[in-house]
Amino acid sequence: MDNHRGGRKIDVLLFDDVNLLDAAGPVQAFEAANTHGRNRYQIQFVSIDGAPVRSGCGLRLVADDKLTSAARGADLLIPGGAGVDALIGNASLREIIQQRAKTEGRVISVCSGALILAAAGVLDGLEATTHWSREEDTRNYPNISWNLDRISITQGKVFTSAGVTTGIDLALSIIQVDCGPTVALSVARELVVQLRRTGGQSQYAFHLAGQFAKGETLTQLIEKVVAAPHLDWSLDALADAAGMNARTLTRRFKRDTNETPAQFVEKVRVDHARSLLSGILPLKQIAAESGFGDIQRMRRAFQRRLGVQLSEYRNMFT
């Protein structure tokens, strides 16, 4: 762990209309790491002027201090929320963030808090993620390599995450680096969350596509694919399972998922393979269980979908 007397310091920025879970989730994870008399993290809540704020859910939050550029070696965590939009144009805030990014402290964003980092220029030239609903806003920052199909991304000492519950995932990954896997596992158990929901996993929950599809038939078909990606899901097989012709099925898939049936099946299989790659199964078995049939097809799908080699992905997330 980085050596900070009394634990690693983290300043958490509070502002009006902050998403409460974006702030509370990671903070609770860090606090849970402070067990057995070990003060691994010191959390301080700050606001721009030191005044209380009101969260997006209406809960009033009291800051410990005002945000300053004097980092004291502290990390800076910026949550998301509807209030982000009012802060993007705050020149004083941008300058403070720029100064903090030049120190040894980490710069961490949760959800749309990444847009504040983007406005400050901290993410220029880096890969970053934010909540999927902010895709339109990310286009205002073309110097950043946005990847909204990731739940978290680490670039040196700059961390971004998709937000809400994924803020906990990001905090767990930081705890694992700082304190080791035993402490991280203990925290995950206390919070009753998965320890290994890696940053490379997709924000997109495939079963949600089934829930929002128009019509019970397509909903049930999507759920079948997600539940058993290893089965034969060729276009003809999909059409037979749905009880409609291939042309109609393709049209409905494009309407409800904005993808062809083949594209959707491949995405489901890649995501399933991702989860298996975090374990010790041989690649041949993973390819079979994910429905690719052979390793080469799985390699091509990973390259096509994620832009990385299969071996690189496994090295990153195992």
N, C-alpha and C positions, 0 to 999 in steps of 0.2 A: 504493500500500500504506500502511496505517496506520504511522506512524513510531514504532517502538520501537527504542531503541538496541540494536544486536546482534540485531535480528530480533524478530518478534512472539512474545511468550511464551505458552505454552499449558500449563496444568496438566492432567494426565490422571489422573483418579481411579481407583485400583486397589482392589479389595476381594475378599474370598474369594468364589469361584464367579463371578468376572467372565468374560464371554465373551471369549476371547482375541482373536478376529477383530474384535470391536467396538472393541477398543483398538488392536490392531496395525495394522488396515487403514488407518484415518485417519492414524495416526502415521507409517506408512511413506510415505503420500502426502505428508505435510508434510515429511518428511525428504528425499524425492526432489526437493522444490522447492529444497532447499539445495544447488544445483549451481553449478559454475564459481566457487567461492570466495564465493558469496553466502550469508550466514547469515540467511535470511528468517524462519526459525522456530526458537525455542528451546523444546524439549520438556522438561518436568519431570514425573516420575511421582510421585504423592503417594498416600498412604493415610490413613485417618482418624487413626491414631495414629503413622504413620511406620514401622510394622512391615511385614515381608514378608507377602505374601498368597499364596494358592494359587488359580490360575485354575480355571475349570470343567473344563478338560481335564487338570488335574493338574499343570501346569507352575508351578513356584514363581517368583514375581515379587518383586523387591526394589524398594522405593520409595526415591526420592531424599530425600523429606522428608515431613512430615505436612501434611495439608490445613489451611489457615488462612483466615481472612476477609481477611487482608492480601493483596490481589490483586496488588500490584506492577504493575498494568496488564495482568495476564495474563488470557487467556481460560480458561474452565473447561470441560473435556470430560468428560462422564460416560457411560461405556459401559453396556451392558446385561448381562444374565446372570441366572442363577438366584439369585445373591446379592442382587439388587435388593430382593427381598421383605423381607430382614432389615434393610435400610437405611431403608425407607420410614418406619418409626416412630422413627428416630433424631432426636430433637429438636435435638441439637447440630449434626448435619449439615444439617438443614433451615435452621437459623439462619445457618450459614456460607454456604449457597447463596443465601439471601435477601440477605445482605450483598454477596456477589459480584455478584449481579444488579443491584445499585445502582451498580456501578462502570462504567467505560467498557469493561471487558472483555466479550467475548461469552460467552454461556452456550450450550453445545452438548451435545445428548444423542444417543446412538446406541442404537437398539433400545429395550429396556425401561428404559433410563436416563431416558427421558421421564417415567416414573412417579415417579422421585425428584424431578424438577423440579416435577411436578404436586403432590406432597405438600408441597413447599415453597411452593406458591402462585405460583410464577414463571410458570406457563402460564395463569393465570386470565385470561379474556377474550380469549385468543389462539387461533388455529388451530394444531393440532399433530398429529403422527403418531407412531406407535410400531409395533412388530412386530404383524402381524395376529393372532398367537396371544394377544395381551394385550387383546383387545377387551372381555372380561368385566371386567378390572381397570379399564379406562378409565371404566366406569360409576360408579366411586367418585368421579369428578371431573367433575360436571355443568357446572361453570363454564368448562370448556374445550371448544372446538369441535374435537372429534376427527375426523380424516379419515384413516382407515386404508387408503384407496385411493391414497395418495400415498407415494412413497418418501422424500421429504424436503420440509420446509416451513420457510421463513424468515420470521420476524416481527421486523423490526428487527434487534436483536442477539441474538435468541433463535433457535436452530436445533434442529430435531428431525428424526430420520431413522428409517427403518423397521428399520435394523440390519443386522448382518453385512456383506455386500458393499456395501449402500447407504451405509454409513459412508464408504466410499471415494468414492462419488459426491458426497456432501455435502462431503467434504474438497476434492475437485476444484473444486467450485463456489466454495468459499471461496478457494482458491488463485487461481482465475481473477479474482476480485474484487481480491484483494490484489496479485497479481503480473502479471496480464494473461493473455490467451489463449495466448500463445506458451509461457510457462512451464507453464501448465495442460496444454497439449497434449503437451509434453515429458514431464511426469509421467505422463500417461495412457499414452503410448507405452512408458515404462519399466515401468509396471505391467501393460501389455498389457490395458487396459480401455477401455471406451467413454468418450469425453470428454463426449458429449452425451446421456447417459441422464438426462434432466432430472427434477427433483423432481416434475413433474406426471405422470410415468408411474406406472402402477399397480403395486402390490405383487403383484397377482394374475397369475401366469403361466398363460396360457390353455392351453398344452399340458399343464400338470399336471392339468387337469381330465380330459383324455383319458386320462392315465396311470392315474388313480384311478377312472375310470368302471367300473362293473360290467358286463363284457361287451365282447368285442372289437368288436362292431358299432358301439356308441356311441363307443368309443375312436377308431375309424377315422373316423367321421363328424366328430367334434370336430376331429381333426387336419386333415381336409379343409377345414373352415370356416376354421381359423386360417391354413392355407397359402394359401387363395384367397378372401379375404373379398369380392372384387369379383364373385363369381359369384351367380347367383340362388339365394338361400337362403330362399325362402318356406317355409312349413310343409309344403306339398305336395312341394316340391323336396327338402327335408330327409328327408321320409318315404320318398320314392322312392329316394334315395341310401342310406338305411338299410335299405330292404327291409321296412318295417313300416308299419302304418297310423298316421295322424296322432295318434290318441288314445293309442296305446301309446308312441309317441315322446315325446309331451308328458309322459306319466307318468314315463318313465325319465329325461328331462332334469331334471324337478323333483326326482326322487330323488337323482340324482348331482351336480347342479350347483346345486340349490336355485333354479333359474330356469326360465322357459319357454324353448322354443327361440328364439322371437323376441327375448327379452331377452338371451339369450346371444349371438346373432348381432350384435345392436346393440352390445353391450359389446366384442366382438372388433373390430368395425368402428371404433368410437371409438378404441380403443387403437392400431389400425393407422394411423388418421388422425393421431393424436398424433405418432407417429414421423415421419410425412411433413411435418408442420407445422414441424418444426425446420429444414427445408431451404428451398429457394426455389421449389418447385413452385407453380403457380397453384392457387387453391382449387378451381376447376372440375375440374382433373386429380386433385387429392387426393380429391374427392368421388367421382369415377368409380373410381379405383383402390381406394378403401376400400369400395365397394359401395353407397354412398348414392344414387348416380345423379345427384343435384343438390345444390347448395350449401345450399338451404333445409332439406332433410331432414337434412343434416349439422349445420346450425346447431341445429335442434331437438333432435337427439340429444345434442349437447354440453351444451345447456342442461339437458336432462333428466338426463344422467348426471353432469355435473361442476358444474352450477350456475353456469356462466360462459358469456359470449358467445364465439363462435368467434374474433372479432377480438381480444378480451381475451387469450384463451389464446395466440394466435400472438404477440402483443406480449410476453407474459411469457417465452416459451420460444424465441424466435428471436434 
